């Protein structure tokens, strides 16, 4: 007997980091009954931060009620955090969704919608401290679960996050079967977090990010203050 439909919706927006969305989408598409929706204001393509065009399947107006809501991140989150239509749609979907989730700085967007106040949440290591401006507690884990909020750390954490969701909803056997089918068995270099990176690499990356981070920090602080 076919599994009941399980509606999974990803917010698309111009400038998002595509791996925040495509990694989890690929994993979660293997979930029994999964029906994926990629949602934006219109069906016009949106451009990711690496130049990959992404085509929405639904507008906010015609998106069905979602069982799982997921918000991907990216460097340029401020315009989305200020978009009243986006924030209201997130609040509406979150009110009935089984799971409200995010990857990377997508948690800042959820926070701007008031959906993480009083919750523990993950985020990219370079942005997570700003969650406190919205009443959320930043946790430096790859996957953070607090009640029905599941939030991931930066970018690649979204793949681990998706497998964790599979396990939570369908058990370890299903999660491991999808893991094997996708041959997810990474052999990382190590040093993928500030705590494990070599000091000179951490300093280099911080220097490369400095200008963008300063702009985002100022924008997010202004949003938190109501500007």
Backbone bond lengths (Angstrom), bond angles and torsions (degrees), N, CA, C in turn:
res aa  C-N    CA-C-N  psi(-1)  N-CA   C-N-CA  omega(-1)  CA-C   N-CA-C  phi
1 X - - - 1.470 - - 1.524 109.06 -
2 X 1.336 118.52 129.60 1.466 120.24 -178.57 1.522 111.66 -62.18
3 X 1.329 114.99 147.06 1.457 119.75 176.77 1.521 109.98 -67.84
4 X 1.320 116.18 149.74 1.459 120.60 176.33 1.521 109.74 -63.82
5 X 1.329 118.19 145.65 1.468 119.89 178.95 1.528 111.22 -58.25
6 X 1.322 114.81 137.87 1.468 121.31 176.90 1.519 106.17 -126.67
7 X 1.323 115.63 109.09 1.461 121.19 -171.32 1.528 110.76 -86.49
8 X 1.328 114.90 120.25 1.464 122.92 -178.52 1.521 107.79 -116.28
9 X 1.312 117.10 122.98 1.456 120.59 -176.97 1.512 112.53 -119.06
10 X 1.330 115.69 131.38 1.464 122.67 176.13 1.524 108.97 -110.33
11 X 1.319 116.83 127.33 1.458 120.82 172.30 1.524 108.88 -72.96
12 X 1.324 116.72 125.54 1.464 121.23 171.23 1.524 108.61 -98.97
13 X 1.322 116.14 151.05 1.467 120.22 174.76 1.524 108.85 -161.06
14 X 1.320 116.11 151.73 1.458 120.96 -178.04 1.520 110.80 -64.19
15 X 1.339 115.43 123.80 1.452 121.03 177.95 1.509 114.76 97.65
16 X 1.332 118.21 1.77 1.459 119.36 178.63 1.525 110.65 -64.75
17 X 1.322 116.17 156.86 1.460 121.45 172.95 1.522 107.56 -83.22
18 X 1.338 116.66 113.18 1.466 119.19 -168.46 1.521 113.05 -61.06
19 X 1.335 118.87 -32.63 1.464 120.03 -178.66 1.527 111.49 -66.70
20 X 1.327 117.29 -26.41 1.466 120.15 174.21 1.521 110.87 -57.92
21 X 1.329 116.54 -31.41 1.451 121.80 -178.03 1.521 112.29 -100.98
22 X 1.337 117.11 -47.64 1.463 119.41 -172.27 1.524 112.50 -70.02
23 X 1.334 118.02 -33.20 1.461 119.91 177.67 1.518 111.47 -61.48
24 X 1.346 118.03 -58.36 1.459 119.11 177.20 1.527 113.70 -60.85
25 X 1.334 117.17 -36.85 1.467 119.22 -178.94 1.523 111.12 -61.78
26 X 1.333 117.06 -41.19 1.460 119.95 -179.54 1.523 110.98 -63.32
27 X 1.327 116.20 -42.07 1.467 120.02 179.41 1.525 110.54 -68.71
28 X 1.320 116.78 -49.96 1.459 120.28 -174.51 1.520 112.88 -70.32
29 X 1.334 117.26 -19.65 1.466 119.36 176.22 1.522 111.62 -64.61
30 X 1.331 117.22 -19.36 1.469 121.53 178.80 1.528 112.13 -86.40
31 X 1.319 117.33 -3.08 1.460 120.46 179.50 1.526 110.11 -67.39
32 X 1.330 118.69 137.59 1.464 119.90 176.20 1.525 111.38 -54.37
33 X 1.325 115.74 126.32 1.455 121.39 177.72 1.516 115.68 80.76
34 X 1.332 117.86 2.57 1.462 120.44 -174.34 1.523 112.18 -61.80
35 X 1.310 115.98 131.36 1.463 123.33 170.19 1.519 106.74 -127.45
36 X 1.336 115.97 113.69 1.456 121.22 -173.94 1.523 111.40 -93.78
37 X 1.318 114.55 140.71 1.462 122.25 178.28 1.526 107.85 -130.26
38 X 1.330 115.93 132.59 1.464 121.91 179.08 1.526 106.07 -115.66
39 X 1.319 116.83 116.05 1.459 121.13 -158.75 1.529 111.81 -121.43
40 X 1.330 115.20 136.63 1.463 121.74 175.33 1.526 108.41 -153.47
41 X 1.327 116.71 -177.84 1.465 121.06 -179.62 1.526 111.67 -56.83
42 X 1.326 116.61 -41.78 1.462 122.16 -177.37 1.519 108.32 -136.47
43 X 1.326 115.87 -178.31 1.463 120.56 178.04 1.519 112.15 -94.19
44 X 1.324 117.55 9.92 1.462 120.67 175.68 1.527 109.63 -70.08
45 X 1.342 118.03 143.11 1.467 120.10 179.72 1.527 111.73 -58.16
46 X 1.325 115.38 146.39 1.460 121.40 171.34 1.522 107.54 -112.25
47 X 1.315 116.21 151.41 1.456 121.35 -175.51 1.520 110.07 -104.44
48 X 1.324 115.97 127.16 1.461 119.86 176.84 1.519 110.03 -77.48
49 X 1.334 115.97 172.14 1.462 119.70 -176.89 1.527 113.38 -70.28
50 X 1.334 117.63 -12.78 1.467 119.62 177.50 1.527 111.69 -102.79
51 X 1.342 117.18 5.47 1.455 121.04 177.80 1.508 115.10 91.70
52 X 1.325 117.69 8.44 1.460 121.34 177.24 1.524 108.99 -85.36
53 X 1.329 116.56 123.35 1.460 121.00 178.63 1.526 109.64 -80.98
54 X 1.321 115.95 133.09 1.457 122.80 -178.67 1.523 108.60 -120.09
55 X 1.320 116.61 132.75 1.465 120.92 -174.05 1.529 109.82 -104.88
56 X 1.318 118.43 117.78 1.466 120.48 176.88 1.532 111.29 -62.85
57 X 1.312 115.56 149.52 1.462 121.35 173.69 1.517 111.63 -100.54
58 X 1.328 116.06 -19.51 1.462 121.10 -177.26 1.522 110.13 -143.01
59 X 1.315 115.08 148.97 1.459 120.32 167.07 1.526 107.98 -91.67
60 X 1.320 116.45 169.38 1.461 119.48 176.26 1.522 110.52 -58.34
61 X 1.328 116.23 -35.45 1.463 120.56 -175.05 1.520 113.10 -68.48
62 X 1.351 117.54 -34.16 1.467 118.43 -175.11 1.525 113.71 -110.01
63 X 1.322 117.39 7.93 1.467 119.57 177.99 1.527 109.54 -70.92
64 X 1.326 117.80 133.14 1.468 119.18 177.68 1.526 111.10 -70.93
65 X 1.320 115.92 171.97 1.459 119.60 172.92 1.522 108.18 -63.95
66 X 1.309 115.81 133.81 1.460 121.28 -174.40 1.523 111.30 -99.28
67 X 1.318 114.85 142.15 1.463 120.30 170.86 1.520 110.79 -83.43
68 X 1.326 115.73 -34.24 1.463 121.64 179.14 1.521 108.53 -133.24
69 X 1.313 115.70 122.40 1.464 122.95 178.21 1.520 108.27 -106.29
70 X 1.339 117.12 129.34 1.465 120.76 -179.38 1.524 110.08 -130.96
71 X 1.339 114.98 131.81 1.460 121.69 179.85 1.526 109.21 -116.37
72 X 1.328 118.29 111.06 1.464 120.98 176.03 1.523 110.39 -79.19
73 X 1.340 115.25 163.43 1.454 120.17 -177.63 1.511 113.23 -111.76
74 X 1.312 114.13 -163.35 1.451 123.74 -178.32 1.513 107.98 163.99
75 X 1.314 116.55 171.44 1.465 119.47 -177.60 1.525 111.15 -66.75
76 X 1.324 117.23 -44.49 1.461 121.05 -171.72 1.509 114.45 -89.40
77 X 1.328 117.56 57.07 1.463 120.62 -174.94 1.528 113.72 -78.33
78 X 1.327 118.04 -18.10 1.465 119.86 -170.40 1.528 114.00 -56.24
79 X 1.354 120.15 -46.17 1.470 118.21 179.84 1.526 113.05 -59.44
80 X 1.323 117.36 -35.70 1.465 120.35 179.51 1.526 109.92 -70.68
81 X 1.333 116.51 -37.90 1.458 120.69 178.72 1.522 111.91 -65.13
82 X 1.328 117.06 -20.64 1.468 121.84 179.33 1.532 112.78 -98.04
83 X 1.320 117.29 -3.33 1.465 121.54 -174.25 1.530 109.40 -83.75
84 X 1.323 116.20 105.73 1.462 120.65 -174.74 1.522 112.56 -62.01
85 X 1.330 117.57 -34.16 1.467 120.57 179.73 1.524 110.25 -67.61
86 X 1.327 116.97 -43.83 1.464 120.93 177.02 1.521 110.38 -59.95
87 X 1.320 116.85 -48.92 1.464 120.49 -175.91 1.521 111.71 -62.95
88 X 1.324 117.40 -40.14 1.459 120.06 178.90 1.525 110.95 -68.01
89 X 1.341 117.44 -39.51 1.469 120.21 176.95 1.527 110.64 -62.41
90 X 1.333 117.27 -42.74 1.463 120.29 178.10 1.522 110.96 -60.79
91 X 1.315 116.69 -45.06 1.467 119.63 -179.71 1.528 111.03 -63.18
92 X 1.324 116.38 -40.56 1.461 120.37 -179.86 1.523 111.40 -64.55
93 X 1.334 116.73 -46.71 1.466 119.76 -179.90 1.529 111.22 -67.73
94 X 1.326 116.92 -39.49 1.465 120.47 -178.24 1.524 112.04 -63.91
95 X 1.320 116.72 -26.88 1.461 120.38 -177.54 1.520 112.52 -63.69
96 X 1.338 116.89 -26.11 1.465 119.91 -177.16 1.525 113.51 -121.60
97 X 1.326 118.86 -7.52 1.468 121.33 -177.67 1.527 110.90 -69.99
98 X 1.318 115.25 146.40 1.464 119.65 173.79 1.522 110.51 -68.25
99 X 1.350 116.43 -42.43 1.458 121.75 -178.81 1.523 109.80 -129.98
100 X 1.320 115.58 135.33 1.466 123.25 176.08 1.520 106.31 -116.24
101 X 1.336 116.63 118.76 1.458 119.54 -166.74 1.525 111.74 -137.37
102 X 1.329 114.25 166.51 1.466 120.14 176.66 1.510 109.38 -156.04
103 X 1.323 114.41 163.91 1.461 122.61 174.59 1.521 107.67 -129.06
104 X 1.329 116.18 137.29 1.460 122.68 175.05 1.535 109.83 57.93
105 X 1.324 117.98 -135.29 1.461 120.79 -178.11 1.521 113.07 -75.58
106 X 1.316 116.88 4.68 1.459 119.14 169.69 1.517 111.77 -57.39
107 X 1.343 116.91 -26.32 1.464 119.08 178.09 1.523 111.85 -65.99
108 X 1.339 117.97 -28.20 1.464 119.60 175.12 1.525 111.03 -65.65
109 X 1.340 116.27 -35.29 1.467 119.86 177.68 1.529 109.93 -68.01
110 X 1.336 116.63 -45.77 1.465 119.19 175.19 1.521 110.75 -57.95
111 X 1.331 115.74 -42.05 1.464 119.84 -178.85 1.521 111.30 -63.68
112 X 1.335 116.69 -39.99 1.464 120.29 178.85 1.524 111.62 -63.66
113 X 1.328 116.34 -26.96 1.466 121.07 176.49 1.525 112.14 -82.34
114 X 1.336 116.96 -0.45 1.456 121.13 -179.63 1.510 114.17 80.33
115 X 1.329 116.96 17.55 1.463 120.87 -172.35 1.522 114.17 -96.74
116 X 1.334 117.35 0.15 1.466 119.82 178.08 1.523 112.35 -122.31
117 X 1.314 117.99 6.30 1.462 120.11 179.49 1.528 109.54 -62.20
118 X 1.337 115.79 123.04 1.455 120.43 -178.20 1.515 114.94 83.83
119 X 1.324 117.25 6.96 1.465 121.97 179.73 1.525 110.76 -110.24
120 X 1.316 115.69 153.67 1.455 122.72 166.68 1.520 107.00 -84.33
121 X 1.334 117.53 142.03 1.468 118.95 -174.71 1.515 111.55 -152.48
122 X 1.326 114.92 151.99 1.454 122.22 174.22 1.516 110.92 -94.61
123 X 1.325 114.94 166.23 1.459 121.84 179.96 1.524 106.54 -171.51
124 X 1.317 117.14 170.48 1.463 119.94 172.20 1.523 109.20 -60.29
125 X 1.324 116.39 142.70 1.467 120.06 -175.93 1.519 112.97 -58.86
126 X 1.332 117.35 -27.57 1.463 120.13 -176.93 1.523 113.18 -85.26
127 X 1.325 117.72 -2.92 1.467 120.36 -176.34 1.516 113.53 -130.36
128 X 1.314 117.71 -14.18 1.457 120.85 -168.93 1.511 115.97 -61.27
129 X 1.333 117.37 -30.99 1.463 118.87 -177.38 1.526 111.59 -61.23
130 X 1.332 117.56 -23.46 1.464 119.43 -179.18 1.525 113.35 -75.75
131 X 1.328 117.37 -8.69 1.461 119.09 174.13 1.521 111.32 -60.09
132 X 1.329 116.30 -30.14 1.467 120.03 -179.18 1.526 112.17 -61.09
133 X 1.334 117.00 -26.42 1.464 120.32 178.60 1.523 111.94 -63.60
134 X 1.339 116.36 -19.34 1.463 121.69 -178.06 1.530 111.69 -113.56
135 X 1.324 116.36 15.47 1.457 120.13 175.63 1.506 115.60 82.11
136 X 1.328 117.68 16.85 1.467 121.66 177.79 1.524 109.85 -106.24
137 X 1.318 116.17 155.74 1.466 122.12 178.61 1.531 109.45 -104.30
138 X 1.319 116.87 118.12 1.460 121.56 179.75 1.521 110.26 -74.66
139 X 1.337 115.96 130.37 1.462 122.86 176.77 1.520 107.86 -121.03
140 X 1.324 116.74 128.12 1.463 121.16 -175.66 1.534 111.67 -86.62
141 X 1.309 116.50 57.61 1.463 121.91 175.75 1.525 108.65 -118.10
142 X 1.331 115.40 159.26 1.463 118.75 178.77 1.525 111.67 -70.25
143 X 1.307 116.79 -31.71 1.463 121.12 176.67 1.526 108.02 -137.43
144 X 1.320 116.54 130.20 1.461 122.19 -179.22 1.529 108.11 -123.92
145 X 1.327 116.30 125.33 1.464 121.57 178.67 1.520 108.72 -116.02
146 X 1.321 116.13 123.77 1.459 122.21 175.41 1.522 107.57 -138.87
147 X 1.337 114.13 103.25 1.458 120.75 -174.64 1.538 109.56 57.62
148 X 1.315 119.33 -124.35 1.472 117.86 -178.48 1.525 112.25 -97.71
149 X 1.317 117.02 16.58 1.461 121.86 174.16 1.530 108.53 -99.95
150 X 1.326 116.61 122.93 1.465 121.77 175.23 1.519 106.86 -123.38
151 X 1.319 115.94 117.26 1.459 120.99 -175.19 1.520 109.64 -127.24
152 X 1.325 115.34 143.74 1.465 121.10 -176.65 1.518 110.37 -108.26
153 X 1.326 115.20 158.56 1.454 121.43 171.58 1.523 110.05 -71.96
154 X 1.326 116.31 -152.28 1.453 120.27 -173.23 1.519 114.56 -73.88
155 X 1.296 116.16 136.11 1.466 129.13 165.23 1.532 113.32 42.22
156 X 1.338 117.92 -90.13 1.466 120.82 -173.68 1.518 112.67 -64.97
157 X 1.330 117.38 -19.27 1.463 120.39 175.98 1.521 111.16 -57.86
158 X 1.332 116.57 -23.69 1.449 120.17 -178.40 1.517 113.58 -61.71
159 X 1.323 117.30 -27.65 1.465 119.44 177.79 1.521 109.75 -71.25
160 X 1.332 116.77 -46.72 1.464 120.19 176.27 1.532 110.63 -59.43
161 X 1.314 115.17 -41.71 1.467 122.23 178.77 1.529 110.89 -57.30
162 X 1.324 117.19 -43.73 1.460 120.48 -178.38 1.524 111.56 -66.45
163 X 1.323 116.77 -39.67 1.464 118.76 176.44 1.527 110.99 -65.71
164 X 1.327 116.72 -35.55 1.467 119.84 177.51 1.527 110.55 -64.39
165 X 1.319 116.94 -39.87 1.459 120.24 177.19 1.526 110.54 -64.34
166 X 1.327 116.94 -44.12 1.467 120.04 176.48 1.520 111.19 -55.44
167 X 1.330 115.43 -45.00 1.465 119.50 -179.54 1.526 110.98 -65.40
168 X 1.333 116.86 -42.25 1.466 120.38 -179.59 1.525 111.30 -61.98
169 X 1.332 117.29 -39.88 1.462 121.06 -173.72 1.521 113.74 -88.94
170 X 1.346 116.97 -31.93 1.467 119.35 -171.43 1.524 114.36 -129.71
171 X 1.318 117.38 1.59 1.451 119.98 175.89 1.518 113.47 93.76
172 X 1.311 114.24 164.53 1.459 120.84 -174.47 1.523 112.72 -65.66
173 X 1.333 117.52 -36.44 1.466 119.38 -177.70 1.530 111.20 -61.44
174 X 1.315 117.01 -44.10 1.466 120.25 179.18 1.521 110.22 -64.47
175 X 1.333 116.89 -44.23 1.462 120.33 -179.86 1.524 111.28 -61.87
176 X 1.318 116.92 -42.93 1.468 119.99 -179.53 1.525 111.13 -68.88
177 X 1.330 117.60 -34.74 1.463 120.06 178.58 1.529 110.76 -65.08
178 X 1.325 117.08 -42.38 1.464 120.19 177.58 1.524 110.17 -67.32
179 X 1.313 116.63 -40.03 1.465 120.74 177.16 1.528 111.02 -56.78
180 X 1.323 116.32 -44.23 1.463 120.21 179.94 1.525 111.10 -68.75
181 X 1.333 116.63 -42.52 1.467 119.98 -179.81 1.525 111.44 -60.67
182 X 1.331 116.90 -35.70 1.462 121.40 179.66 1.528 112.48 -90.57
183 X 1.325 116.29 -0.67 1.469 123.00 -179.10 1.535 111.03 51.24
184 X 1.321 114.21 51.12 1.465 120.18 178.28 1.521 108.35 -90.77
185 X 1.308 115.49 96.30 1.464 121.92 -178.38 1.524 107.67 -146.72
186 X 1.327 116.87 65.94 1.470 120.15 -169.30 1.517 113.38 -66.41
187 X 1.311 113.91 147.29 1.464 121.59 173.62 1.531 106.92 -121.49
188 X 1.333 116.71 79.08 1.466 119.40 -173.33 1.517 112.67 -69.88
189 X 1.331 113.18 162.16 1.458 120.44 176.53 1.514 111.50 -71.61
190 X 1.307 117.14 -19.64 1.456 120.49 -169.09 1.517 108.69 84.91
191 X 1.315 116.27 160.58 1.455 119.31 178.75 1.503 113.85 82.23
192 X 1.326 118.12 24.13 1.454 120.98 -178.20 1.516 114.86 -88.19
193 X 1.331 117.66 5.94 1.461 121.91 175.19 1.524 108.23 -131.23
194 X 1.330 117.89 159.65 1.465 118.93 177.24 1.524 112.91 -57.10
195 X 1.336 116.58 -30.73 1.463 119.78 -178.31 1.521 112.68 -73.20
196 X 1.335 117.29 -25.78 1.469 119.97 -175.99 1.520 113.46 -108.93
197 X 1.322 117.45 -12.18 1.470 120.39 -179.64 1.523 111.07 -70.76
198 X 1.331 115.91 148.88 1.461 119.40 172.40 1.528 109.13 -64.37
199 X 1.319 118.33 142.80 1.468 120.59 -175.43 1.521 113.57 -54.23
200 X 1.332 117.48 -38.98 1.460 119.18 -177.89 1.531 111.61 -70.09
201 X 1.338 116.54 -31.63 1.466 120.05 177.19 1.529 110.06 -71.96
202 X 1.324 116.37 -42.21 1.459 120.23 177.87 1.525 110.70 -60.07
203 X 1.327 116.24 -44.07 1.467 120.22 179.42 1.525 111.04 -63.20
204 X 1.332 116.85 -39.95 1.458 120.75 179.98 1.527 111.14 -64.26
205 X 1.333 116.54 -45.24 1.464 120.24 -178.29 1.527 110.76 -66.96
206 X 1.322 116.61 -40.86 1.467 119.17 177.70 1.524 111.07 -61.54
207 X 1.321 116.67 -39.47 1.467 120.18 178.62 1.525 110.84 -65.49
208 X 1.340 116.56 -40.75 1.461 120.19 179.01 1.526 111.89 -64.64
209 X 1.329 116.17 -33.60 1.458 121.35 -176.57 1.522 113.53 -87.50
210 X 1.316 117.59 -13.23 1.465 121.41 -164.27 1.522 113.77 -53.30
211 X 1.321 117.63 -50.08 1.464 119.99 -175.71 1.525 111.30 -64.56
212 X 1.331 117.01 -45.23 1.464 120.30 -179.70 1.522 111.06 -64.31
213 X 1.348 115.49 -40.97 1.460 119.21 -178.49 1.518 111.26 -65.93
214 X 1.325 116.81 -39.38 1.464 119.75 179.48 1.523 110.91 -61.95
215 X 1.331 116.21 -41.95 1.468 120.17 178.35 1.518 110.75 -63.69
216 X 1.327 116.77 -47.07 1.463 119.74 -178.67 1.522 110.98 -64.83
217 X 1.322 117.16 -43.00 1.461 119.43 -179.48 1.523 111.31 -59.63
218 X 1.335 116.41 -41.52 1.464 119.77 178.56 1.524 110.96 -65.85
219 X 1.330 116.74 -42.18 1.464 120.80 179.93 1.527 111.11 -64.21
220 X 1.330 116.62 -46.08 1.465 120.41 -177.81 1.525 110.56 -65.58
221 X 1.326 116.82 -40.93 1.463 119.84 177.94 1.526 110.92 -61.47
222 X 1.340 116.40 -39.99 1.464 120.01 178.40 1.524 111.34 -64.93
223 X 1.330 116.51 -40.31 1.468 120.81 178.68 1.524 110.12 -63.43
224 X 1.334 116.24 -43.05 1.463 120.20 179.39 1.524 111.70 -62.50
225 X 1.340 116.18 -30.08 1.469 121.15 178.45 1.523 112.76 -83.77
226 X 1.339 115.92 -2.33 1.456 119.72 178.33 1.508 115.05 90.97
227 X 1.337 118.09 10.89 1.464 121.26 179.89 1.525 111.18 -86.08
